[in-house]
Amino acid sequence: MNKNFYITTPIYYPSNKLHIGHSYTTVAADAMARYKRLRGYDVMFLTGTDEHGQKIERRAAEESKTPQQFVDDIVDWIKDLWKLMDISYDKFIRTTDPEHKETVAKIFKKLYDQGDIYKSTYEGLYCTPCESFFTELQLNNGKCPDCGREVEKVKEESYFFKLSKYQDRLIKHIEDNPDFLLPQTRQNEMLNNFLKVGLEDLCVSRTSFTWGVPVSFDEKHVVYVWLDALSNYITALGYLTDHDQAFNKYWPADVQLVGKEIVRFHAIIWPAILMALGEELPKQIFGHGWLVINGGKMSKSIGNVVDPSILVARYGSDAIRYFLLREVAFGQDGNFSNTALIARMNSDLSNDFGNLTSRTVAMIEKYFDGQLIGPGHANRFDAHVKQTIKDNIALMEENMEKLFFNVALEHIWTIIRRLNKYIDETTPWILAKDPDHKDQLAGVLYVLAEGIRIVSIMLEPFMPTTPAKIWAQLGIEPGALTAWESIYTFGSLEIINAKKGENLFPRIEVDKELAALEAAQTPATPPAKTPAEEVPEITIHDFAKVKLKVGEVIASEKVKNTDKLLVSKIQIGDEIRTIVSGIAKYYTPEQFVGKKVVVVTNLAPVKLRGIVSEGMILCAEDEDQNLIAIAPEKDIATGSNIR
């Protein structure tokens, strides 16, 4: 049997606002990686950061940094977060890593040389935050269907990947391999909404910005971020290098975990690229759901994100990891709330598991001075306890293989609840009153300690720091008695040296903690804005005084010694005007040139930074003060009147 196992998460956009939803994917992957290691597999667990693209270039410009400086400043923060969450990745890849960039350029050239990439012109709609192209039909009320933001009309020379060529092969592969794309809802969505509707060839290069992997044979082009980013799963293994041992060992990936919003990239574009390269497809792509708040996806733009570092600081990583994997059926959306988190910690961790451990250790200390030797005397409940453990070990393993983390944990908790019931059935505090029942008492406490040992090992993939604390309280040295194989043999413990330690999961006072947690998660209130003066109504005659015309930006550059201003030459019919605009944070000069804009042409000239500005370009501003230049819906001649 092949004992190698390769699991990946998406590589994340470098932002210091990663939230609990991002942690959800990575914690799930980590639990699976840890489980497989315990089962004896040679595991490769890959995560990392997706650092190229137009949105990075823009964000860096806003902060007056180079793109490389911008991403370098954030990546260490992300690694620190994964350390805080006890993420045991084997490799962290950055798409700015030199070897990744070299291999992406080779992949692009290989596809071009064999005719799978060709040059043409792209004209269409592009969402910069999502780095995604869309057709008019795919938009939602004229906006990006994924993030809800405005899209831009883009026209530029581009290289295209023959995605349509692989449409039928993709359909056949998905239909012939029912476990390739899970859950079933994602499979249905990809087949019915994309593949069977018909695929268009994919734009895979851009010329309107420079922050990306240069196309080796045409360096005014950079590789489109999704071809660049998706390739990380094989470039991380040394693909197309002279040290490709890891690729030969681990590829194809066993499981690639992705959020449902990027399933189409991973289930359509990525397999098509692999088909074109002549490589095997991943064995499984699993598109999990979102953690939502009040029915809406967590989003930085609407300010409803939950910072995992705050939660870990208060409760420890194991409690947060447990909640994420226990509360939600993996693959479905699940609601996050502070109330649900605290309720789950009190019920499962404090009442069920924490009390079981502390009571057992305390009784061994109290009744046997902390030491038990051998299993003691059996009683009539032991057989049922042992059978419950045996049955639920098998069910837990079965559900882990299916990525049903919450169900796997439910089977562990079935054992925990059975052990708690066993205490009630055997009443050790009553047995302790009669010296003649001491051997029976020893037998009861042995069953409890051995059951807790087995549970602690089963919990290790989900809660990696708690088991060692339990072993310390039972006097167990890491080794044979903490190996996964040992859970199949009830009675492996020979000597128990119990010593009560810290309370693993103290009970939380709900109302008090909810108030404290809400305060910790609430950002400081910004200074109140001065209410704007009420704008008086105007008549149609007032509005008619403003002359609006369509113009086209024919040249643009930054105003020296400023971060905000662009000076542009605007063609308005037969006239060319110079206009200074405060939009340098939102458009580079290269992006602005060629745009159709709306210009106020009868505004009195004004001198800005020594430059005479002869009008105003109209922009829309959202509540976050992001600006988008207003443009006509369809192409129309410059100089056309707007009324």
ABEGO torsion letter per residue (X at the ends): XBABBBBBBBBBBBBAABBAAAAAAAAAAAAAAAAAAAAGBBBBBBBEBBABEAAAAAAAAAAGBBAAAAAAAAAAAAAAAAAAAGBBBABBBBAABAAAAAAAAAAAAAAAAAGABBBBBBBEBBBAAAGBBBBAAABBGGBBAAAGBBBBBBBBBBBBBBAAAAAAAAAAAAAABAAABOBAAAAAAAAAAAAAAEBBBBBABBAABABBBBBAABAABBBBAAAAAAAAAAAAAGBGBABAAAAAAAOBBABBBBBAAAAAAAAAAAAAAAAAAGBBBBABBBBBBBBBBGGBBBBAAAGABBBAAAAAAAAEAAAAAAAAAAABBBGBBBBBBAAAAAAAAAAAAAAAAAAAAAAAAAAAAAAAGGBBBEAEBBBAAAAAAAAAAAAAAAAAAAAAAAGBAAAAAAAAAAAAAAAAAAAAAAGAAAAAABAAAAAAAAAAAAAAAAAAAAAAAAAAAABAAAAAAAAAAAGBBBEAAABAAAAABBGABABBBBBBBBBABBBBBAAAAAAAAAAAABBBBBBBBBBBBBBBBBBAAAAAABBBBBBBBABBBBBBGBAABBBBBBBBEABBBBBBBBAAAABBAAAABGBBBBBBAABBBBBBGGBBBAEBBBBBBBAAGBBBBBBBABBBBBGBBBX
